Amino acid sequence: RLQSSSVTQGSQVRLDIRVTGIPAPVVKFYREGAEIQSSADFRILQEGDLYSLLIAEAFPEDSGPYSVPATNSSGRATSTAELLVQGEDLQLSS
């Protein structure tokens, strides 16, 4: 299942989920209800039954609920997790 996490702005984030089923399920990643397409910033990887969303550099606007529905002819299962990306602390100097 997806694990909720909290990271610092600029960090690389990897959300992993293991999905098995026969026939092989279709697995997609969503943030706030919108499907995530693989791009330079968001890479979707599959290694066997391990599916991963890799965020190259996380920013506060990447925070929110992430969900992964897996669907095949036998049904559907969904896992959801929360990602919190915290901005850097302000430093004051004189």
DOLUM-905698 format. One record per residue (C-alpha): residue number from 1; residue in one letter; y, z, x. Coordinates in steps of 0.2 Angstrom, whole numbers, plus 5000, padded with zeros to 4 digits. Example, Ala and Ser with C-alpha at 12.3 -4.5 7.8 and 13.67 -1.06 7.14 Angstrom:
REM DOLUM-905698
+--------+------+------+------+------+
! drenza ! doke !   yy !   zz !   xx !
+--------+------+------+------+------+
!      1 !    A ! 4978 ! 5039 ! 5062 !
!      2 !    S ! 4995 ! 5036 ! 5068 !
+--------+------+------+------+------+
//
This chain:
REM DOLUM-905698
+--------+------+------+------+------+
! drenza ! doke !   yy !   zz !   xx !
+--------+------+------+------+------+
!      1 !    R ! 5000 ! 5000 ! 5000 !
!      2 !    L ! 5018 ! 4998 ! 5005 !
!      3 !    Q ! 5026 ! 5013 ! 5014 !
!      4 !    S ! 5044 ! 5018 ! 5010 !
!      5 !    S ! 5054 ! 5019 ! 5026 !
!      6 !    S ! 5072 ! 5023 ! 5032 !
!      7 !    V ! 5078 ! 5014 ! 5048 !
!      8 !    T ! 5094 ! 5012 ! 5057 !
!      9 !    Q ! 5105 ! 4996 ! 5056 !
!     10 !    G ! 5100 ! 4983 ! 5068 !
!     11 !    S ! 5082 ! 4989 ! 5069 !
!     12 !    Q ! 5067 ! 4977 ! 5066 !
!     13 !    V ! 5057 ! 4982 ! 5051 !
!     14 !    R ! 5039 ! 4977 ! 5047 !
!     15 !    L ! 5032 ! 4980 ! 5029 !
!     16 !    D ! 5013 ! 4979 ! 5029 !
!     17 !    I ! 5001 ! 4978 ! 5015 !
!     18 !    R ! 4982 ! 4975 ! 5015 !
!     19 !    V ! 4976 ! 4964 ! 5001 !
!     20 !    T ! 4958 ! 4959 ! 4997 !
!     21 !    G ! 4950 ! 4950 ! 4982 !
!     22 !    I ! 4939 ! 4936 ! 4977 !
!     23 !    P ! 4945 ! 4923 ! 4974 !
!     24 !    A ! 4958 ! 4926 ! 4988 !
!     25 !    P ! 4974 ! 4932 ! 4980 !
!     26 !    V ! 4992 ! 4924 ! 4980 !
!     27 !    V ! 5003 ! 4937 ! 4989 !
!     28 !    K ! 5022 ! 4937 ! 4988 !
!     29 !    F ! 5036 ! 4948 ! 4993 !
!     30 !    Y ! 5051 ! 4953 ! 4982 !
!     31 !    R ! 5067 ! 4963 ! 4985 !
!     32 !    E ! 5076 ! 4969 ! 4969 !
!     33 !    G ! 5066 ! 4956 ! 4959 !
!     34 !    A ! 5070 ! 4941 ! 4969 !
!     35 !    E ! 5057 ! 4932 ! 4979 !
!     36 !    I ! 5059 ! 4932 ! 4998 !
!     37 !    Q ! 5057 ! 4916 ! 5006 !
!     38 !    S ! 5051 ! 4915 ! 5024 !
!     39 !    S ! 5066 ! 4911 ! 5035 !
!     40 !    A ! 5073 ! 4916 ! 5052 !
!     41 !    D ! 5079 ! 4933 ! 5046 !
!     42 !    F ! 5063 ! 4937 ! 5035 !
!     43 !    R ! 5046 ! 4931 ! 5041 !
!     44 !    I ! 5031 ! 4932 ! 5030 !
!     45 !    L ! 5015 ! 4934 ! 5040 !
!     46 !    Q ! 4997 ! 4934 ! 5036 !
!     47 !    E ! 4983 ! 4939 ! 5047 !
!     48 !    G ! 4966 ! 4940 ! 5037 !
!     49 !    D ! 4969 ! 4952 ! 5023 !
!     50 !    L ! 4985 ! 4960 ! 5031 !
!     51 !    Y ! 5001 ! 4953 ! 5024 !
!     52 !    S ! 5018 ! 4957 ! 5033 !
!     53 !    L ! 5036 ! 4955 ! 5030 !
!     54 !    L ! 5046 ! 4956 ! 5046 !
!     55 !    I ! 5064 ! 4958 ! 5045 !
!     56 !    A ! 5072 ! 4953 ! 5062 !
!     57 !    E ! 5087 ! 4964 ! 5061 !
!     58 !    A ! 5090 ! 4975 ! 5046 !
!     59 !    F ! 5107 ! 4978 ! 5038 !
!     60 !    P ! 5112 ! 4991 ! 5025 !
!     61 !    E ! 5112 ! 4976 ! 5012 !
!     62 !    D ! 5094 ! 4974 ! 5015 !
!     63 !    S ! 5091 ! 4992 ! 5007 !
!     64 !    G ! 5082 ! 4993 ! 4991 !
!     65 !    P ! 5066 ! 4992 ! 4982 !
!     66 !    Y ! 5053 ! 4979 ! 4989 !
!     67 !    S ! 5038 ! 4975 ! 4979 !
!     68 !    V ! 5022 ! 4964 ! 4983 !
!     69 !    P ! 5012 ! 4958 ! 4968 !
!     70 !    A ! 4995 ! 4950 ! 4972 !
!     71 !    T ! 4988 ! 4939 ! 4959 !
!     72 !    N ! 4971 ! 4930 ! 4957 !
!     73 !    S ! 4960 ! 4925 ! 4942 !
!     74 !    S ! 4954 ! 4942 ! 4940 !
!     75 !    G ! 4971 ! 4950 ! 4938 !
!     76 !    R ! 4986 ! 4957 ! 4946 !
!     77 !    A ! 4991 ! 4972 ! 4957 !
!     78 !    T ! 5008 ! 4977 ! 4963 !
!     79 !    S ! 5014 ! 4989 ! 4977 !
!     80 !    T ! 5032 ! 4995 ! 4978 !
!     81 !    A ! 5041 ! 5004 ! 4992 !
!     82 !    E ! 5059 ! 5008 ! 4995 !
!     83 !    L ! 5068 ! 5003 ! 5011 !
!     84 !    L ! 5084 ! 5012 ! 5017 !
!     85 !    V ! 5094 ! 5005 ! 5031 !
!     86 !    Q ! 5107 ! 5017 ! 5037 !
!     87 !    G ! 5123 ! 5011 ! 5045 !
!     88 !    E ! 5128 ! 5017 ! 5062 !
!     89 !    D ! 5138 ! 5033 ! 5063 !
!     90 !    L ! 5157 ! 5032 ! 5066 !
!     91 !    Q ! 5162 ! 5038 ! 5083 !
!     92 !    L ! 5180 ! 5043 ! 5085 !
!     93 !    S ! 5188 ! 5044 ! 5102 !
!     94 !    S ! 5206 ! 5048 ! 5108 !
+--------+------+------+------+------+
//
